[in-house]
Amino acid sequence: MRPTWVAGAAMSRFGRLETTGREAAAAVALAALDRAGIEPGKVELTVVANAFGIAERQAHVGPLLNTALGIPQVPSFTVESACSSSSAALHEAFVHVAGGFQDVVLVVGFEKLSHLGTLAATSYFAMGADYPFESANGATFPGLYATIADAHARKYGTSSEELGAVAIKNHANGARNPHAHFQKEISLATYLASPVVASPLRLYDCCPFSDGAAAVVVAAAEAVPHPSAEPAVIRASARAGDVGDIHDRESMTSLAATQTAARAAFRQAHLEPREVQFLEVHDCFTIAELVALEDLGFFPPGSAGKATREGVTARDGTLPVNSSGGLKAKGHPVSATGAAQVVEVFEQMNGLAGSRQVPHAEVALTHNVGATGSSCSVHLFSRR
């Protein structure tokens, strides 16, 4: 495989889009290309991530996006992998570029559901679960992750204060992120006073429904001889899957897909967890961040909550996690989430993160999960 870079990346503010999803996608695509110093005409393939385009009565978005960019002749395809859609799209882009099939590939993830209202939006989100065995029987994603949280608490003694520490940290980071859906800090008292959504998960344990778009320009190093920004070298791109229903899995306190993808990624990159300096993990619920940190190999099982309370994963800690605010505060527009994690990596490595800048930004990991872990992508990046 040849050296492959993230040459540019950009995102919209997450929250509620006033434009259509495809307009937002075109805007962030142009912004990412501008950051890369690459003209749209250099793009040889566009990979679109969009799980719920039907919410805007629109499928086959790639040609429409390319037409807006002035490159209608460029081939495109759409990737759907629930909440991990744009990280799956990034994997496809990496394979195409590293394998020598294309020199420049554009990845764009976007979602817009806010115009539907909460009930309809929730119904769309639920499509990522197994309808006959989970959704049709009342098992929502808050309920499914609450089951994981309850199992984790029974096995390891994980407390509400440890879950709350994740929310407090990520809200503190989101307050410093102009892209974030929620830009406010919260206290432990505020967290504990929030209503229970699905025991033991409270309101502040849950990420919001968000609209948004994010784009990543993946390019061969040889195609960008004079980069306009510091590229993030893609050191590894790995994906894995698992049983769709959590009740059929061997464990409810870990995600096997994360463990498998992480092992493959570290092996590809010839790196170990101790060499990673900051990371963005999939924290759709606070328990998901703790489980991810344990499954990725950064903490022994059952210990990530204690480490979070002690400040290890804070922005100025020894292992900053979700400096963007994570899904919890930055927001979660399903198919834009994985690409947005890469935007954070790109901005950190280019010193563009402002007051949320982490002390060291040389080696990074992104972890993006689909549904309750039936799909997972892990990517590793470094500065040149």
Secondary structure as the mmCIF struct_conf table of DSSP 4:
data_model
#
loop_
_struct_conf.conf_type_id
_struct_conf.id
_struct_conf.beg_label_comp_id
_struct_conf.beg_label_asym_id
_struct_conf.beg_label_seq_id
_struct_conf.end_label_comp_id
_struct_conf.end_label_asym_id
_struct_conf.end_label_seq_id
STRN STRN1 THR A 4 MET A 11
HELX_LH_PP_P HELX_LH_PP_P1 SER A 12 ARG A 13
BEND BEND1 PHE A 14 PHE A 14
STRN STRN2 GLY A 15 GLY A 15
BEND BEND2 GLU A 18 THR A 19
HELX_RH_AL_P HELX_RH_AL_P1 GLY A 21 ALA A 36
TURN_TY1_P TURN_TY1_P1 GLY A 37 GLY A 37
HELX_RH_3T_P HELX_RH_3T_P1 PRO A 40 LYS A 42
STRN STRN3 LEU A 45 ALA A 49
BEND BEND3 ALA A 51 ALA A 51
HELX_RH_3T_P HELX_RH_3T_P2 GLY A 53 GLU A 56
TURN_TY1_P TURN_TY1_P2 ARG A 57 ARG A 57
HELX_RH_AL_P HELX_RH_AL_P2 VAL A 61 LEU A 69
TURN_TY1_P TURN_TY1_P3 GLY A 70 GLY A 70
TURN_TY1_P TURN_TY1_P4 PRO A 72 GLN A 73
BEND BEND4 VAL A 74 VAL A 74
STRN STRN4 SER A 76 VAL A 79
HELX_RH_3T_P HELX_RH_3T_P3 ALA A 82 SER A 84
HELX_RH_AL_P HELX_RH_AL_P3 SER A 85 ALA A 98
TURN_TY1_P TURN_TY1_P5 GLY A 99 GLY A 100
BEND BEND5 PHE A 101 PHE A 101
BEND BEND6 ASP A 103 ASP A 103
STRN STRN5 VAL A 104 GLU A 111
HELX_RH_3T_P HELX_RH_3T_P4 SER A 114 LEU A 116
HELX_RH_AL_P HELX_RH_AL_P4 THR A 118 PHE A 125
HELX_RH_3T_P HELX_RH_3T_P5 ALA A 126 GLY A 128
BEND BEND7 ALA A 129 ALA A 129
TURN_TY1_P TURN_TY1_P6 TYR A 131 GLU A 134
HELX_RH_3T_P HELX_RH_3T_P6 SER A 135 ASN A 137
TURN_TY1_P TURN_TY1_P7 GLY A 138 GLY A 138
HELX_RH_AL_P HELX_RH_AL_P5 PHE A 141 TYR A 156
HELX_RH_AL_P HELX_RH_AL_P6 SER A 160 GLY A 174
TURN_TY1_P TURN_TY1_P8 ALA A 175 ARG A 176
TURN_TY1_P TURN_TY1_P9 PRO A 178 HIS A 179
BEND BEND8 HIS A 181 HIS A 181
HELX_RH_AL_P HELX_RH_AL_P7 LEU A 188 ALA A 193
BEND BEND9 SER A 194 SER A 194
HELX_LH_PP_P HELX_LH_PP_P2 PRO A 195 PRO A 195
STRN STRN6 VAL A 196 ALA A 198
TURN_TY1_P TURN_TY1_P10 SER A 199 PRO A 200
STRN STRN7 LEU A 201 ARG A 202
HELX_RH_3T_P HELX_RH_3T_P7 LEU A 203 ASP A 205
STRN STRN8 CYS A 206 CYS A 206
HELX_LH_PP_P HELX_LH_PP_P3 CYS A 207 PRO A 208
STRN STRN9 PHE A 209 PHE A 209
STRN STRN10 ASP A 211 ASP A 211
STRN STRN11 GLY A 212 ALA A 220
HELX_RH_3T_P HELX_RH_3T_P8 ALA A 221 ALA A 223
BEND BEND10 PRO A 225 HIS A 226
BEND BEND11 SER A 228 ALA A 229
STRN STRN12 ALA A 232 GLY A 241
BEND BEND12 GLY A 244 ASP A 245
HELX_RH_3T_P HELX_RH_3T_P9 ILE A 246 ASP A 248
BEND BEND13 ARG A 249 GLU A 250
BEND BEND14 MET A 252 SER A 254
HELX_RH_AL_P HELX_RH_AL_P8 ALA A 256 ALA A 269
TURN_TY1_P TURN_TY1_P11 HIS A 270 HIS A 270
HELX_RH_3T_P HELX_RH_3T_P10 PRO A 273 GLU A 275
STRN STRN13 PHE A 278 GLU A 280
BEND BEND15 CYS A 284 CYS A 284
STRN STRN14 PHE A 285 PHE A 285
HELX_RH_AL_P HELX_RH_AL_P9 THR A 286 ASP A 295
TURN_TY1_P TURN_TY1_P12 LEU A 296 GLY A 297
BEND BEND16 PHE A 298 PHE A 299
TURN_TY1_P TURN_TY1_P13 PRO A 301 GLY A 302
HELX_RH_AL_P HELX_RH_AL_P10 ALA A 304 ARG A 309
TURN_TY1_P TURN_TY1_P14 GLU A 310 THR A 313
BEND BEND17 ALA A 314 ALA A 314
TURN_TY1_P TURN_TY1_P15 ARG A 315 ASP A 316
BEND BEND18 GLY A 317 LEU A 319
STRN STRN15 VAL A 321 VAL A 321
TURN_TY1_P TURN_TY1_P16 SER A 323 SER A 324
HELX_RH_AL_P HELX_RH_AL_P11 GLY A 326 LYS A 330
STRN STRN16 HIS A 332 HIS A 332
HELX_RH_3T_P HELX_RH_3T_P11 VAL A 334 ALA A 336
HELX_RH_AL_P HELX_RH_AL_P12 THR A 337 MET A 349
TURN_TY1_P TURN_TY1_P17 ASN A 350 GLY A 351
HELX_RH_3T_P HELX_RH_3T_P12 GLY A 354 ARG A 356
BEND BEND19 PRO A 359 PRO A 359
BEND BEND20 GLU A 362 GLU A 362
STRN STRN17 VAL A 363 GLY A 370
TURN_TY1_P TURN_TY1_P18 ALA A 371 SER A 374
STRN STRN18 SER A 375 SER A 382
#
